[in-house]
Amino acid sequence: MLSDQDRLARRNSYVLALAQAVGGAMMSINVSLGGLVGMYLLAAQSELATVPVTTMIVGLAAGTIPAAMLLERLGRRPGFMLGAVIAGAGGLVAFMAIMQGSFGLFALGTFVTGVAASFVQQYRFVAAETATPAYKSRAIATVLAGGILAGVIGPQTVIWAKDFFLPTAYAGAYLAQAALGIGSLAILAFYKASPLQKRVPKDPAAPKGRPVLVIVRQPKVALAILCAVVSYSIMSLVMTAAPLAMLACGFTTEDAALGIQWHVIAMFAPSFVTGRLIARFGAETITAIGLVLLGACGVTALLGIALGNFYIALILLGLGWNFGFIGATTMLTEAQRPEERARTQAANEFIMFGVVAVASLSSGILFSAIGWQSINWTIFGLIAGPLILLAMTFRHLRVARV
């Protein structure tokens, strides 16, 4: 039976899961259309077409620290509502850019959308803030399960709205993004702050916490960030390159789209049970299993280039990301001090999405330079370090129990 504390945490995790569905849908719209709009606006300079997707990722990385600090200063619900307003503004700027034929303004709009997404990335941390240790992982997993709905809402919004303003293509989808951002305010209004989250006057005698550089050098914090970075970077690197590889192997765009669809489902569907698995077996164990699943993705991709190899590899990639990322997030929440929560989470997001931005941007370049198989060989080198460190952690825990 849940305590009052965990009942509130469960309620808020459901609210944030719905908000995650809307926020993730806005990101999906930009990932789906950013490059196409870039080509539409640039025409002859198509090599720059993916710049708007790049600026969105840069906006996400740049917004992580300010978002965490604003949530700490303004409070959770007002801070999240500010993020929703920023998302609406990003959609409106992108919409106006397309109507005016301005590539630079469109890139600014996607950057603003990325900044708004940095608030969405805080949902999982906030869901765990007031939960008991036994319920933290379930709260995190519930929020991330909203990504399943995002995988449906985003593409369907693109299909439904992209031609609203013909002959100007795609503009309708970004006006719909603005509507989603503003609409998410209604969802976030149901978030209820815990007494533990309410703003109180700062006590000069209260612990102020350590500097960020000191925090991230702590072994438990550093390991959690490393596992999150590796899990997310591998997912971004392989997911971005997979459609290119499928088309190069003679498969159709529809085949590639179906593969990505199953990948997205595999990313978020396990969230319904991941939290329970972490509560039973421990965050470190589930994180290690996630890294092993990412390795299995690489093995499957290296075994052949049949359509089934691509599909199974992408499903394993999604499962590995889910276990690795949720496990690492739980590890971080368990390693941080209350007074250092905001700066620890901000550092984690900044480091992680900074590296993910590099992985995403380099994916196409690496595919052209070294090929699909070589990209998959890199998986094993990336997972080796965190797996060794996790194994050392398991050994230390066994010795401590003796």
N, C-alpha and C positions, 0 to 999 in steps of 0.2 A: 504494500500500500504506500502511495506517494505521500511525502510530507507536504505541508502547505507551501514550503519553499519550492519543492519540485513541481507542484501543481502549477504554480505561477510560471516557473521556467518552461513547463510543457506548453502552457497557453501561449506564451510569448514566442516559443519556437515555431508553433503553427502559424502565428501571424507573420513572423519573419520568413517562413518557408514560402508563403504566398507572395510576400514582397520580393523574395529571391526569384520566384518564377517570373515576375514582371521585369525585375532588373536584369536577369539573365537573358530575357527575350530581347531587351534593347541592345545588349551586346551581340546577340545572334544576328539581329538585323544588320548591324555594322559589319560583322564578319562576312555575312552573306553578300552584301551589296557594296561594301567599301571599294573594292577593286573594280567592280563593274561601273560604279559611278565615276571613279577616277578615269577609266577609259572613255566614258561618255563625255566627260568634261574636257579631257586633254586631247583626245583624238590622235594626233600625230605623235605625241610623246607618251606612248603607252607604257614605256619602261618605268615611268613614274606613277603608274596607276595605283599601286598598292601603298603609296605614301599615306593616304587617309587611314588605312588600317594601322600603319605604323604609329601615326600620331595618336590614335586611340589607345594603343598599348603604352605609349609614353605618358599620356595623360593619366592612365591608371597607375603607373609607377610613381608619377610625380604627386598624385593626390593622396597616396597612402598615409604619409605622416601628417599632413594637414587634416585629413579626415579623422584620424584617431584623436588628434588633439582637440578638434572641434567637438567631437562626441564627449570628450572628457569635460570640456569647458561649458558647453551648452546643455548637456544632458542627452540621453540616448534618443528619445523620441524627437525633440526639436532638431537634433543633428541629422537624423535620418530623413526628416522632412525637408531639411535644407538640401540634402543629396538628391531627393526626388525633384525638387525645383530646378536644380542644376541639370538633371537629366532632361527635363522638359525644355530648358533653354538650349541644350545641345541639339536636340531634335529640331527646334525652331531655326537655329542658326544653319544647320545642314539643309533644311528645307528651303530657306531663303537663298542659300548658296546655289542650290541646283536650279531654282527658278531664275536666278540671275546669271547662271553659267560661270560662277566663280570657283575655281579649284582651290585657291588659297583659303577662302571663306569656308568651304566645305571641310578642309583639313582642320580648321579651327573648330568647327562644329563637332567633328569626331574626337578631337582632343578634349573638349568640354564633356562629351559623353564618357570618355575614359575617366575623367576626374570624378564624375558622378558614380561610376562603377566602383571607385575606391571606397565609397561609403557602403555599397552593397557587400563588398568583401569583408566588412566588419560585422555583418549580421551573425556569422557563426560564432565569433568571439563573444558578442554581447549575449547570445542565447545561452552560453555556458557560464556567464559571470555569476549568476545567482543560484545556479543549480548545485546540489550537493556533489561531492566527488563521484559518487556512483552514477549520477544522472548526467554528468557533463557530456560524455561522449554521445549519448542518445540525443541530447539537445542539439549538438553540432550536426549530427547526421540528419536529424529531422529538417533542419534548415537547408542543408545541401540537397535533400530530396526534392526541394522545390525546383531544382534544375531540370527534373523530368518534364514538368509543365513548361519550363522555359524553352525546352527543345521542341515543343509543339507550338507555343504561342508565337515565337519569333518567326519561323518559316511561314506559318499561316498568315501572319500579319504582312509579310513581304508579298505573298501571293495575292492577298486580298486588296492591298492598298497601293501597290507600286505604280499602277496605271491610272490613278485617280485624276492626274493632271496632264494627261496626254494632250499634245505631242511631247511635253516635257516628261521624260521617263524617270521613274524611281522616286520622284519628289513625294508622292503620297505616302510612301513607307516611312519617311522621316517625319512627316506631320503626324503619322500614327505613333511613331516613337515618342514624340512630344506629348501626345495624349496619354500614352502609357505612363510616362514619367509623372505627369500631373495626377493621373488616376491612382497611382500608387500611394498618394497622400491619404486616400480614404482607407487603405489597408493599414498603413502605419499608424493611423489614429487609434487603432485598437491595441497598440502596444501599451503595456502597463508597467511602469517602472517599479522596481522593488525598492523597499526602504534602503537597501544596501547601495542602490544606484542614485538615490536622490542627492542633489547638490547640497552641501553643507559648507558653512564658512571654514576656510582653511585654518587649521590649528598650527600655529608656528612651531609647536613642539612635536607635531606629527612627523613620522618618518618620511623623508623626501625621496628616498631611493637612491640607487647608484646611477652614475652616468651610463648612457647607452652602450658605449664601447666596453665598459666593464661587464654589463649584463650579458651581451652577446658572446663574451668570451667564457662565460660559465659553461662547463661541459654539457649539462642537461639542455640548456637553452640552445647552445651551438649545434648539438646533435639534432634537436627538433627542427631548427631552421634548415640544416643541411638536408634532412630527409624530405622536408616540404619542397625545397628548391629542386632537388633531384627528381622527385615524383612529378612535379608540375612541368619542369623543363623537358623531360623525356616525353611527356604527353604532348606538349606543344610542338616539339621538334618532329615527332613521328606523325602526329595527326595532320600537320600542315603539309608534310611531304607526301603522305599516302595518296591523296587524290591525284597529284602530279604523276606518281609512280603508276597508278592504275591506268591513267590515260596513256602513259608511255607504253604500257604493256598491251594496249589495244582494247581496253575496256571502255565502256561508255560513261558519259557524265552521270547518267542515271545510276549506273553501277557504283560509281564513286559516292554519289549522294546517299545511296542506301547503306553503304559501308559506314559513312560518317554518322548516319542516323543510329545504327546499331551501336556504334562507339559511344555516342552521347547517352543512349539508354543505359549502356554498361557503366558509364561514369556515375550516374546518379541513382539508378534503381537499387543497388545494394545498400544505399544509405538507410533504408528501412531496417536493416539488420546489423549494419556495421557498428552502430553504437552499442548494441547488446553484446556483440562479439568482443569489443574492446573492454566492456565492463567485466566480461567473464575471463578473457585471456590476457588482458593488458594491452596498452597502447603500443608498447615496443614490439610485441609479438605480431600484432596486426599490421604495423608498419613494415616489419620485415617480410611478411607474407606479400604485402603490396609490391615491394621491390622485387621479390622473386617472380611475381606475376608479370612485371614489366620485362624481366629477363626472358620469361616464356614468350612474351610478345616478339622479342627479337629473334628467338629461336624459330618460331613459327614463320616469321617473315623470311628468314634465311633458308628455310627448307624448300621454298618454291615461290613461283609468281602466279599460281593459279588464283582464280577469284576467291576460292575458299580460304587460301592462305591469307589473303588480305583481310577478309572478313573476320576470321578467327583472331588474327593478330590485332585488329582494331578493337575487338571485344575484350581481349586480354589487356590491351592498353588502357581501356576504360576501367576495368576492374582493378588493375594495379594502381591507377591513379586514385581511385576511390579509397582503397585500403591505406595506401601510402599517405595520401594527403590528409584524410580525416584522422588517421593515427598520429601523424606528425602534429596536427593542430591540437589534438588532445594532450600530447606530450608537452607542448608549449604551455598550455593553460595550467598544467600540473607543476611546471617548473618556475613559473613567475611569481613574484611577490605582489600582494595587492596594490601597494603604492607605486609599483613599477609596471603595472598592467598596460597602461596606454603606450608608454614608450617601447615596451617589449614587443607588443603587437604591431606597432607602427614600424619598428625596425625589421620585424619578420616580413611584413608585406612589402616594404621598400626593397629589401634584398631579394625576395622571391620574385617579384614582378619585374625588377630590373633585369635579373637573369633570364626570366621567361621572355621578356621583350627581345633580348639578344637571340634566344633560341628560336623564337618565331620568325624574326627578321632574317636569320641566317639559314632557315630551313630550305627555302627555294634555292639559295646560292649553293648550299652544300649538295643539294640534289643534282644540280647542274655540274658541280665540280667533281664529286666523288661517287654519286649514284645512290640508289635506294639501299642496296645491300650494305654498303659502307656505313650509311647512317645507322642501320640496325646493329652493326658491330659496335658502334660507340655506346650503345645501351649498357653493355657489360662493363665497360670501363667506368661509366657513371655510377652504377649501382654498387660497385665493389667496395668503395670507401665506406658509405653508410652501413652496408651489411656487416663489414668487419667491426665497425664501432658498435653496432647493435649486439653483435656476438660477444664482444668484450663486456657490454653492459649486462647481458644475460649471465655471463660467468661471474661477474661481480655480485649480482643479486643472489646467485646460488651460494657463493662463499659467505655472504652476509647472513643467509638463513641457517648456515651450519653452526 
